[in-house]
Amino acid sequence: MAAQRRNPMQSHQSWTDDLPLCQLCGIGTALNCVYGPDGKGTQSHPNEDGHFRFRSEDGCFLYGVFNGYDGSRVASFVSQYLTAELLLGQLNSSHTDSDVRRILTQAFDVVEKSYFESIGDALAEKANLSNYLLPHNEGMAFHQLSPQSQKMQERLKDLEQEVSGGATAVVALILNNKLYIANVGTNRALLCKSSSDGQNQVLQIGRPHNTDNEDELQRLAALGVDPARVRLAGQIVGQSSTRRIGDYRVKFNYPDIDLLSGAKSKPIIAEPEIHGSQSLDGVTGFLLLMSEGLINALESAHGPEQANQEMVAMVAAELAQQSSLEAVAQSVVERVKRLHHDVYVSGRQRASHCSRHEDMTLLIRTLNYTLTDGALTPTQGGRIYPVSVPYSNSQSTSKTSVTLSLVMPSQGTLTNGTNTASTLEEGTPTPGQSPTATLQSTNTQTQSSSSSSGDGSLFRQRGSQAAQPDETGRVPPYVDFSQFYRLWGSDHSDGQSTQGGLGPQ
């Protein structure tokens, strides 16, 4: 009977393959990695992340990033079936905000129920085998079992691999040019937008559902779970998430889990927290959906305090240089991966946090942004965004950064909104005018910062017309790194002079 059971995830083609992909979106990914003593990395398991990026004929856009664990089955299932629950006519332009939130919540509920139905036969077979093997073979080593019991034990192991695992999800829906975010678990959504007053805001939409979330701890406490024990444990059956899709162990067997045994009903749920709507009329910027692995890799390398700002700055930098959104997203993921690896091999204070990272996924959706405009130079009226460039010597445990200015095609200054910690300011140049650059030195131990700006900007004066090549075919540079070298020398006061170390001689 078990051999006749069809696993819906075994199909090589899905109906979602025929859905039109959104071309205003790019995806970047990286596989999990464990570093050896020599700094070389090896993959510890197959990729477990998932994503989708679809648009419907009636102007509905749907995006999602899924962080799977203990296998990719749940992430793959959800990415296919959630689309079916949302893009087959369930949503239309006449729906109110409350309608959309209700449809999103129902979709997650239906998808999880469908997943458990798909593994129902396997769960039943697993329960029957466990009930037979436990009283007959308790305390016996595998080699002591009869051949029949050994086969049953192997089958039980296969069944466990088939039904175990879960996923967290962050989903973005754009309908009637309004943004809705549905979050289950520990992924993250960031919105960088230019507001009506000319300011650019970096907003983290929602908080992760984990053992540090006070609202989640209160929810668990209302069910009879001890929140102090949950906070102290930091994980629930191997995961920090308090909301997740799938994972039969915490959904069906929670009375047998010591940490959850006091719960009066299911403590770990798949109900999404819905944020929105948020109007996108007149908004210029981009939306980021990030898997937990990407967030953790960046925070492990540089700490959590400036992770949102750093991620937005890296995206802004790549938007100014790359010719496709796919290249932008992949380049940002590679930068995070490289930062994480470099901290590990440096042996500095945070190296112990960077011995491994999980699968990483980044989805970038632009908002009223033309990518080709990213080729603008500062003197052609492009938007200037600060980008933190960290550097350090082997004797220092602090991270020092110089904020370089990079081009974006919108106007205004970059300020931080919800869940951010500091403000970065600089001037926006006009044609023929040199921008003012901000230099920032940050110590990760004290979270203190100082900044200065003035005549010695990173950008030299350059006219609005493109510079002509000289007889050697070169054009004069418009980036002056003298302040970079000066700051680097003053920050690394180890007896070496700047001229004797970094910088042009």
Secondary structure, DSSP 8 states (H G I E B T S, - for coil): -GGG---GGG-S--GGGGS-B-TTEEEEEE--EEE-TTS-EE--S---EEEEEEE-TTS-EEEEEEEEESSSHHHHHHHHHHHHHHTTTT--TT--HHHHHHHHHHHHHHHHHHHHHHTHHHHHHHHHHHHHHHHHHTT--GGGS-HHHHHHHHHHHHHHHHH--EEEEEEEEEETTEEEEEEESS-EEEEEEE-TTS-EEEEE-S---BTT-HHHHHHHHHTT--HHHHHHH--BTTB-BSB-EE-HHHHHSGGGSGGGTT-SS-SSB---EEEEEEE-TT--EEEEEE-HHHHHHHHHHH-STTHHHHHHHHHHHHHTT-SSHHHHHHHHHHHHHHHHHHHHHHT-GGGGG-SEE--EEEEEEEES--GGGGG--GGGT-EEEEEEEEE--TT--S-EEEEEEEEESS-S-EEE-TT-----------TT------EEEE-TTT--EEEE-SSS-SB----SS-----TTS-----B--HHHHHHHHHH--SS--TTTSSS--
